[in-house]
Amino acid sequence: MRSSVKSQTTVAEFLLEQLDAMGVDAVFGIPGGNISAFIGALRRHPRIRFVIASHEGGAAFMADGYARATGKLGVCLVTAGPGALNALTGVASAHRDQVPLLVIGGQVRTGDFGRRPIQDSSDLGINLTAMYSHVTGYSTTLAEPRTFPRILAQAINVATAPRPCAAYVSVPADLARMATGDEKAAVPAWRPAFDLPGGHARHVLQALARARRPLIYLGSGAREALAEGRAEFHELVHALRAPVATSLRGKGLFPESDELSLGVLGMAGSERARAYAEAGIDTLVVIGSSLGEWATRGYDQSFTTASAYFHVDLDPSVFGQFLRGGEHIQADAATFLRALHSEMPTFTEAPLAVPVPQRQPTPPPVSRETPMSPVSVMLALNETLRGEDDLYIDIGNCTGWAAHHLVLDPPARIFYPCGLSSMGWSCGAVVGGKIGDPGRTAIALLGDGAFLMNGSEVRTAAKNEVGAVYVVLDDGYLGMVNHGEHAQGGGVVPLDDDYYFLGGADLARFAESLGADAHPAADPDGLREVLRAARTGAAKRSRPQVVVARIDHRVIPPYGERFTSIAGDGS
């Protein structure tokens, strides 16, 4: 006879209670025997949906995109052995980009550890906890079900800390079904508020006001601050007449159509930003950037000319890694910018900054060029971009074309997976982002090589009625490495060489077979038409749309400094 008393909450149920309390409404993954307890709990949960991907790597990319679009914790649920191994690249990618991500990995039953069970991932098997410790900020295996609330809280607190990261918890299949005790789910504590010591903001403000060639450089660490304080920052930079440049991941945080915007100053950045930097910077203020290779145009020395240098970041490990000397301010971007703005009433000096060169428009493309220049695709995208757009830019030549030619103004947003630079990231990220924030238009920009890697996630979008838009640059080659080898060898290896040729796949038919509406385009006029049709189809039909833009593979991408640095000796 069944007892009328409800059993205690299991480990699997507690996980979902905790995620629900935090407002997380989607978990991404692939089912497996060692996570069956979690699958059962998800079936019963009224608010959290389980999005089943085509591949665990795609599921991790989806959780990454969900976290970037919403600011919430991204969650990936994968089974033991190959499931967790398949997700490893996506988890590492999120971790390197400081995206809050939680991975719950299945594990064989504790009684089978070391007995060579199928998918043994314990320390007596392939030891996934040890593997994940290298690509996360927290990695552990649950040993006692009653400790799960504490273990889970630790993982979430680390993942959502002021410096977000990925976290991994391995849960044996038998423990997932056991009771956790009497603890209840709770919303993690708010991040602590930070105060900037008196005088710091005034000192920086005075240095900017006295500079003739100042520069404020924004990284992705300033994203949250500018989402809330955009008007105050605009007022500040216009009062100072200080130009603003961004890293690749910071692109669009300051309106790129603004007269004081230089666009991206980094690899494949704008000519305007490059020219301003090479002419000399006397006062440089870096906010929320680690100044890595993407952000510094391959560690270009024009960054080092400033006589006054301030680096603002919450993570002290980034200080002094590229630029030596200067003044380091450990603070979050929001605190720093609020402090600067509050000092404005005390600012009475007329700014000395020289006028900023005006933007030179990109020459209009030939109207019916076939195949198209990639520049034509970027200009056509510029004509269609709107404030509610989220762009997920993949890695390859498309990264450079987007950085160089797209003009992005808030509240439109753009996301790049720069840290690990994972090809195929956008295929999943755009799905997770659209699920997380369905009111925005989610657009992936990627090359044909990336689409052939992870394009099967279009099926995930179709199955879940996700109206994501994919814009695929179809040139038939692995373009970035093709051009890289061509440049490094001084043109000895031809661009038409078969070595990187992709075989002429019909990407439109591939997309249709996965449940998408496909829109081939061979010239700029046709591209503009299908871009409009894809936006309409995504919104009205809740169905993925794939625009296949046939482009000329011979057009050189704006990666000169990257190709040179790889060909050199690294000095």
Rosetta blueprint (number, residue, H / E / L):
1 M L
2 R L
3 S L
4 S L
5 V L
6 K L
7 S L
8 Q L
9 T L
10 T E
11 V H
12 A H
13 E H
14 F H
15 L H
16 L H
17 E H
18 Q H
19 L H
20 D H
21 A H
22 M L
23 G L
24 V L
25 D L
26 A E
27 V E
28 F E
29 G E
30 I L
31 P L
32 G L
33 G H
34 N H
35 I H
36 S H
37 A H
38 F H
39 I H
40 G H
41 A H
42 L H
43 R H
44 R H
45 H L
46 P L
47 R L
48 I L
49 R E
50 F E
51 V E
52 I E
53 A L
54 S L
55 H L
56 E H
57 G H
58 G H
59 A H
60 A H
61 F H
62 M H
63 A H
64 D H
65 G H
66 Y H
67 A H
68 R H
69 A H
70 T H
71 G L
72 K L
73 L L
74 G E
75 V E
76 C E
77 L E
78 V E
79 T L
80 A L
81 G L
82 P H
83 G H
84 A H
85 L H
86 N H
87 A H
88 L H
89 T H
90 G H
91 V H
92 A H
93 S H
94 A H
95 H H
96 R H
97 D L
98 Q L
99 V L
100 P L
101 L E
102 L E
103 V E
104 I E
105 G E
106 G E
107 Q E
108 V L
109 R L
110 T H
111 G H
112 D H
113 F L
114 G L
115 R L
116 R L
117 P L
118 I L
119 Q L
120 D L
121 S L
122 S L
123 D L
124 L L
125 G L
126 I L
127 N L
128 L H
129 T H
130 A H
131 M H
132 Y H
133 S L
134 H L
135 V L
136 T L
137 G L
138 Y E
139 S E
140 T E
141 T E
142 L L
143 A L
144 E L
145 P H
146 R H
147 T H
148 F H
149 P H
150 R H
151 I H
152 L H
153 A H
154 Q H
155 A H
156 I H
157 N H
158 V H
159 A H
160 T L
161 A L
162 P L
163 R L
164 P L
165 C L
166 A E
167 A E
168 Y E
169 V E
170 S E
171 V E
172 P E
173 A H
174 D H
175 L H
176 A H
177 R L
178 M L
179 A E
180 T L
181 G L
182 D L
183 E L
184 K L
185 A L
186 A L
187 V L
188 P L
189 A L
190 W L
191 R L
192 P L
193 A L
194 F L
195 D L
196 L L
197 P L
198 G L
199 G L
200 H H
201 A H
202 R H
203 H H
204 V H
205 L H
206 Q H
207 A H
208 L H
209 A H
210 R H
211 A L
212 R L
213 R L
214 P E
215 L E
216 I E
217 Y E
218 L E
219 G L
220 S H
221 G H
222 A H
223 R H
224 E H
225 A H
226 L H
227 A H
228 E H
229 G H
230 R H
231 A H
232 E H
233 F H
234 H H
235 E H
236 L H
237 V H
238 H H
239 A H
240 L H
241 R L
242 A L
243 P L
244 V E
245 A E
246 T E
247 S L
248 L L
249 R L
250 G L
251 K L
252 G L
253 L L
254 F L
255 P L
256 E L
257 S L
258 D L
259 E L
260 L L
261 S E
262 L E
263 G E
264 V E
265 L L
266 G L
267 M L
268 A L
269 G L
270 S L
271 E H
272 R H
273 A H
274 R H
275 A H
276 Y H
277 A H
278 E H
279 A L
280 G L
281 I L
282 D L
283 T E
284 L E
285 V E
286 V E
287 I E
288 G L
289 S L
290 S L
291 L L
292 G L
293 E L
294 W L
295 A L
296 T L
297 R L
298 G L
299 Y L
300 D L
301 Q H
302 S H
303 F H
304 T H
305 T H
306 A L
307 S L
308 A E
309 Y E
310 F E
311 H E
312 V E
313 D E
314 L L
315 D L
316 P H
317 S H
318 V H
319 F L
320 G L
321 Q L
322 F L
323 L L
324 R L
325 G L
326 G L
327 E E
328 H E
329 I E
330 Q E
331 A L
332 D L
333 A H
334 A H
335 T H
336 F H
337 L H
338 R H
339 A H
340 L H
341 H H
342 S H
343 E L
344 M H
345 P H
346 T H
347 F L
348 T L
349 E L
350 A L
351 P L
352 L L
353 A L
354 V L
355 P L
356 V L
357 P L
358 Q L
359 R L
360 Q L
361 P L
362 T L
363 P L
364 P L
365 P L
366 V L
367 S L
368 R L
369 E L
370 T L
371 P L
372 M E
373 S L
374 P H
375 V H
376 S H
377 V H
378 M H
379 L H
380 A H
381 L H
382 N H
383 E H
384 T H
385 L L
386 R L
387 G L
388 E L
389 D E
390 D E
391 L E
392 Y E
393 I E
394 D L
395 I L
396 G L
397 N H
398 C H
399 T H
400 G H
401 W H
402 A H
403 A H
404 H H
405 H H
406 L L
407 V L
408 L L
409 D L
410 P L
411 P L
412 A L
413 R E
414 I E
415 F E
416 Y L
417 P L
418 C L
419 G L
420 L L
421 S L
422 S L
423 M L
424 G L
425 W H
426 S H
427 C H
428 G H
429 A H
430 V H
431 V H
432 G H
433 G H
434 K H
435 I H
436 G H
437 D L
438 P L
439 G L
440 R L
441 T E
442 A E
443 I E
444 A E
445 L E
446 L E
447 G E
448 D H
449 G H
450 A H
451 F H
452 L H
453 M H
454 N H
455 G L
456 S L
457 E H
458 V H
459 R H
460 T H
461 A H
462 A H
463 K H
464 N L
465 E L
466 V L
467 G L
468 A L
469 V E
470 Y E
471 V E
472 V E
473 L E
474 D E
475 D L
476 G L
477 Y E
478 L L
479 G H
480 M H
481 V H
482 N H
483 H H
484 G H
485 E H
486 H H
487 A H
488 Q H
489 G L
490 G L
491 G L
492 V L
493 V L
494 P L
495 L L
496 D L
497 D L
498 D H
499 Y H
500 Y H
501 F E
502 L L
503 G L
504 G L
505 A L
506 D L
507 L H
508 A H
509 R H
510 F H
511 A H
512 E H
513 S H
514 L L
515 G L
516 A L
517 D E
518 A E
519 H E
520 P E
521 A E
522 A L
523 D L
524 P H
525 D H
526 G H
527 L H
528 R H
529 E H
530 V H
531 L H
532 R H
533 A H
534 A H
535 R H
536 T H
537 G H
538 A H
539 A H
540 K H
541 R H
542 S L
543 R L
544 P L
545 Q E
546 V E
547 V E
548 V E
549 A E
550 R E
551 I E
552 D L
553 H L
554 R L
555 V L
556 I L
557 P L
558 P L
559 Y L
560 G H
561 E H
562 R H
563 F H
564 T H
565 S H
566 I H
567 A H
568 G L
569 D L
570 G L
571 S L
